Amino acid sequence: MEYTKDLILNVNYGQAGKTKKGGLTILGKVIEKITKHKAISTIVSITLMLMILDIMLVSSFVEILSSI
């Protein structure tokens, strides 16, 4: 009965637990934060893309106005 319970609950005795890697780089930390907070990173990336598009459109408009 004990063995069956261990199989059902997927318990493994005698194995060390998962250890976290100590040598994470800055890029690794950033990627970990992005994967944890997908909604916030999506909002930030859309905002940045729209800001770049806005700057491009305004500069194009000013260029057209200056040529008149």
Phi, psi and omega per residue, in radians:
M1 nan -0.711 3.141
E2 -1.137 -0.702 3.138
Y3 -1.140 -0.706 3.126
T4 -1.127 -0.719 3.121
K5 -1.097 -0.701 3.112
D6 -1.136 -0.651 3.104
L7 -1.187 -0.720 -3.128
I8 -1.180 -0.753 -3.115
L9 -1.464 -0.061 3.124
N10 0.996 0.894 -3.141
V11 -1.648 2.303 3.086
N12 -2.084 2.045 -3.130
Y13 -1.592 2.574 3.035
G14 1.479 0.164 3.116
Q15 -1.946 2.497 3.126
A16 -1.257 2.627 3.098
G17 -1.253 2.946 3.136
K18 -1.199 2.303 3.112
T19 -1.904 2.522 3.136
K20 -1.480 2.431 3.128
K21 -1.213 2.326 -3.090
G22 -1.460 -0.396 -3.030
G23 -1.730 0.883 3.095
L24 -1.299 2.369 3.100
T25 -1.459 3.043 3.123
I26 -1.119 -0.722 3.124
L27 -1.106 -0.682 3.104
G28 -1.105 -0.688 3.113
K29 -1.158 -0.704 3.136
V30 -1.130 -0.779 3.135
I31 -1.114 -0.650 3.099
E32 -1.127 -0.724 3.111
K33 -1.130 -0.706 -3.131
I34 -1.134 -0.728 -3.137
T35 -1.215 -0.498 3.098
K36 -1.306 -0.686 -3.032
H37 -2.022 1.262 -3.064
K38 -1.194 -0.668 -3.103
A39 -1.145 -0.790 -3.123
I40 -1.156 -0.727 -3.138
S41 -1.191 -0.578 3.073
T42 -1.155 -0.767 3.135
I43 -1.106 -0.738 3.138
V44 -1.141 -0.738 -3.120
S45 -1.195 -0.683 3.085
I46 -1.129 -0.717 3.118
T47 -1.080 -0.765 3.122
L48 -1.116 -0.724 3.120
M49 -1.112 -0.716 3.126
L50 -1.195 -0.610 3.084
M51 -1.134 -0.745 3.118
I52 -1.120 -0.743 3.100
L53 -1.084 -0.709 3.125
D54 -1.108 -0.759 3.126
I55 -1.101 -0.715 3.116
M56 -1.116 -0.744 -3.124
L57 -1.186 -0.723 3.135
V58 -1.156 -0.741 3.133
S59 -1.160 -0.625 3.073
S60 -1.128 -0.744 3.135
F61 -1.124 -0.739 3.125
V62 -1.144 -0.660 3.107
E63 -1.131 -0.705 3.090
I64 -1.153 -0.735 3.130
L65 -1.144 -0.629 -3.110
S66 -1.284 -0.392 3.124
S67 -1.431 -0.207 -3.121
I68 -1.372 nan nan
